[in-house]
Amino acid sequence: MLVRTFKNEMFKLVSKKKYIVFLVIEICICALVALAQAALSKLTGGVFRIGTFNMSMAMLTFFINVYIPLMIFMAAGDLFPSELIDGSIKAVLMRPVSRFKVYLGKVSAIVMIALIYLFSLFMVTSIFEIAFGGGAFSILENLGAYMLDVVPLLILVLFAALINQVTKSSTLAMFISIILYVLLIIIGIFIPQMSGLLFTGYSQWHNIWIGNMLPFGAMISKIGLLVGYGIVFMCSGYYIFDKRDI
Amino acid sequence: MAEKVLELENVTKLYKNGRGASKISFSLEQGDVLGLLGPNGSGKTTTMKVVVGLCHADSGSVRIFGHDIEMEYEVAMERVGSLIEAPALYDYLSAYNNLKLAANNYTEITSQDIEHVLELVHLEKYRKDKVARFSLGMKQRMGLALALISSPGLVVLDEPVNGLDIEGIVEIRGIIKKMAEENGTAFLISSHMAAEIEKTCNKVAVIYESELLSFDTMEEALRLNPTLEDYFLEKVREKRGGMI
């Protein structure tokens, strides 16, 4: 039943054309960046070569910190408060599916949207890398870095789902999510001691992959911290969702 | 003895403003069509929301086909169809896809079943149209289709004829009576229109100011009163100690 709930939620998100449009925009941004770099390289006779070779990683930093979180906040708003406002949430809650499965189905759909955006980015940038002379080795290396970023993304989805339980307005939920997200990032930048304690401090995990062996020892404690955040966000979000009277 | 479809025992759900439902108890058997009659804000919708699990009761219990709604939600809701307040529709999806999403929550609903229910509410011509373009009456028909898609044993309908024209009202009444008689489907219907309840239901319960004032068969209700409207007014008068 959980799989069916997930499929239903995915179907709803995909039916909203904006998610397809934003995916096309993502691809267009990558194409424009690649073309601009290629043009600059040609104009300067190869002197100005901003690293088309590392395009996957360069683009990942922007998309993982800005673009994909925005998509996550938008999808959470569409699946939680928007459905509460227009009453369509009843369509799921009056069926023989427990609220836990409904919540998990919605969260899974948001995770899937985030993964589609993330790995579409990987595929598109990899294609451009190959087109501009990248090697197979770097693509595999990049894939590892992309996969590493999945963990903090999951926590961000659970965070967004929790914030969207607090308010019945999708606009307000998006606003609060963005403000809190930016605030946490700023705190991480200006108080570096705090960065390691905030879940937003791990959105650049892909950086530890490049050029080094993966420091598994250090990662285990960090993963433990992220799992802790995940459990708190998941339990709090589900508790509010379950107790809510429609 | 007919199977108990729905049992409410001292169900209380009161909101901060004091409204809601207080100590509501009644039961339904197979083939029963119970009309909850009461003015706006009397507690009809709250009672129905507790029955289908949209609200959690402060106290009391709801059992559907013997299963407690709080403890065994999925099993209890397996044979329930409902339309509470406005139809729960995804405006950006077609009529067919709205039903398809609902059908996905059950194991045995085929695309033929979806077509059948669309024909039942006369929306087969509009199956590919987005629900956003539907009129109020068409949306209400879609709400009914969603309630009936799983061939439920208990159907909970909150003001089901809202927005329907005369033909639509008669058709819906016909569907309810047919399902109750032929399949033994039990219906819990709310309305503030006594005439509609009188024509559709075989049992009636009056809810007034959050309390259940009476629960009778339609025959009994009309034995001493010329119309259900008079029955309702009599019960309200009794509650107010003779003043109305």
Interface residues (C-beta under 8 A of the other chain):
Chain A: M1 R4 T5 K7 N8 F11 K12 S15 K16 D86 G87 S88 I89 K90 A91 V92 L93 M94 R95 P96 V97 S98 R99 K243 D245 I246
Chain B: K49 V52 G53 L54 C55 H56 Y73 E74 V75 A76 M77 E78 V80 S82 I84 E85 A86 A88 L89 Y90 D91 Y92 L93 N97 N98 L101 A102 N104 N105 Y106 L146
